[in-house]
Amino acid sequence: MLILRNLRRTWIVCWTANLKSFNRFNVTARSEVQKSSPLTFTNDATCRFIVVKIRAFSSEDEASVIDLWRRCDLIRPWNDPVGDIAQCLNNISSALFVASENGRIIGSVMVGYDGHRGWVYYLSVDPEKQKRGTGRALMRQAETWILEKGGRKIHAMIREENLAVSDFYRSLSYENGDVRLMQKWLKPYPSGDGIPEVTDESSS
C-alpha cells in the first residue's frame, strides 16, 4: 500500500503490508512530523517511511537538476536546460519545483500557466528512486500551483518515444485529449548537441 501525506510541503511515502499496522504507525508518524526536526522514523518489519520534501527550486539546485534531467533522458539537442530554467524563474506564469530526500535532489517538475490551461514540463524522478510516489507528489504540487493561478485544466506533452509514461498519467486520472500538437521552428537551434556543460563550482 502506498500512502501520501502532505504536512507543510513534506510528503511522507509509506509502504506497509498490513492496514491495521499502518493505521497504528500513521498516528505516530504524523505526531513525529509535527514535533520533530529533522524528521526521524523507526523502521519495522511491516512499515518503512521515506521522507520526501517538495519545495521551490533554488539556484543551488541547478547542477543537480540538470544532471537529473540528463539521467532521465529529458534533454534534447534543441533544449538549453540552463536557459529553460532561467526563463521559467523569470516568468510569473511558471514555476519549478524539486523533490529532495536527505538533501539530495531526486525529482523535479516545471509548470506553466498560459491563462487558459496549465502545462507540465521536465517531470523527472531519479531512476533509482522511482515507483515510490515521488512523481505523484510532484504532480500534485504542479496541479495545486495551477489551481492557485486560477486554472481548471492541465496538459502534459509526451514524446512519441516516451509513451510508456502514459500509464503513469492515467493512474492520476489523465486522459488522451482530442487535439493534435503542431509546431514550427521560428529560430534554429545552435549547431552541435546544443547542450551546454554545467559544472558544480562547489565541488571544484
N, C-alpha and C positions, 0 to 999 in steps of 0.2 A: 504494500500500500504506500502511495506517495502522498504526503500531506504538505501543503504550503501554508505558512502563516506570515502575514505582513505586520511586523511590530516595529513601528517607527523606521520604515525603509529597510528593515532587516528581515530577510526571508530565511525561514528555518525549513530545511528539507529533511523529512524523516521517513525511513523505511521501517516497517515492522511486519512481522508475520502473524501477529495476534492483536485483534482490535481492542480487547479489554486491556491488554498490556499497553497499547498505545494511549488509550484514554488516561490511564494512570500516569504514564510518563509525560503526557502532554501537559497536564496540570503543573507538574514540576518544572517542565521546560519553560512555560510561559512565566512562571514565578521567577525563575532564574534570569530570564531575559530582562525583566523589568528592574531587577536589583543588582545585576552583575555586570561588571565591565573590567576587563574584557570577558566575552562570553565563554563559559566553560561548561561542558556537559560530560556526564559519565556514560560510557558505552555499556550495554549489557547484551545478552545473547539474542534478544529479540528486537532491539531498537537501536538505531545508530543515527546520531544527529550530525548534520553538517550545516554550518552557518555560512550563508552567502549574503553579502551586502550588495544591494543595488544602489548606486549613487551616481551623481553627475560626474562626467569626465572632468579631469583636471589636467593642466599642461604636463605634469609629471608622468601622466599615463601614456603619452603619445607613442613612445618607442614600444612599450609593451602591447598597446592596442594594435599597432601596425604589424608587429610580429605575429600577433594572434590572427589577424586577417590573412597574413601570408600562409600560416599553417592551416587555416581553414579554406584556403584557395579562393578567397573572395576578391583578390586584386587582379585586374586585367590590364593589358598594355596601355589602354586609354585612361586608366584611373591613376590619379595622383593622390595617394592617400593623405599626404600632408595637406595638400590643397583642399581636399574634401573635408577634412577636419576643420581647417581654418574657416572655410565657407560656412560650415554648419554653425560654428561657435559665434560667427559674426552676424548671424541672422536670427532675429527674434522668433522666426517661424520654424525653427528647427532646434534639435537638442541631441546630445549624445550621452548615453548612459553606459556605465560599465558594471560588471559583476565581479566582486573580489572575494576571495577565500583566503583567510590568513594573510591578507595584504597583497596577494598575487592576483593579477587580472586574469579571469578565466572566461569572461564573456563580454559582449557589447551589443548595443543596438542604437542605430541612428534613426531619428524620427523627424518628419517634417509635416507641416500643415499648410495647404495652399489656399485656404479659405473655403474650400468645398469638401475636401476629404484629407485624411491623413495617409502618409506613405512611410513604409518601413524599409530601411537600408542597413546593410552591414550587420545583420543579426548573426552573431557568431558565438560559439561555445568551444572552449578548448577540447580537442578531440579526445583527450584523456579524461574529461570531466562531463561528458555528455550522458544523456539518459538519466539524469538525476533531478530534473526540474528547473535547472538554471535558465534554459531557453524559455520555458513557460513563464518564469518570474520576470524575465526581461520583456517579454511581450505584454505582460500585464502592466508593467511600468509604461511601456510605449502607449498602450491603449488608454491608460489613466491620463497621460500627458495630452493626448488628442482630445479626450473628453473635456479636460480643463480648458482647452483652447476653443471649445465650442463645436468641435467636430462630431459627426454622427456615424462616420464610416471610415474604415481604414483599409488600405490596399497594400499588398505585398507583391512585388515583382520577383518572379522566379525564372532564372535562366533555364533554357531547354536542357542543358547538361546537368541540371541540379533538380530535376523533377521529383527525385526521391524525397525531398524535403516537404513535398505536398502533404504527405501523411501527417507530418507534424502540425501543419497549419489546420488540417481537417480536424485534428484532435482538439483544437482550440475553437472549433465551430466556424472556421473559414470555409468558403466555398468558391468554386470557379465562377468568375464574373462573365458577363455577356459582352465584353469588349475585347478588342484586339489591339495590342500596342503597336504603333507605327512610329518610326523615329527618322531623324535626318541630322547628319553632322553639319553644323554651321561653321565649325572651325576644326581643322585637322589636329590630331594629337601629335605630340613630339615624336621624332624618329627614335629608334631603339626600343627598348622594352617599356619605356615610359614610367618606370617605377624607380623613384629616387631612393637611394640608400638612406636609412635612418640609423643613427648611432646613439647609444645611450651615454651621454657625456659623464654621467655619474659613475659609470663603471670603467672609464678610461683613465 
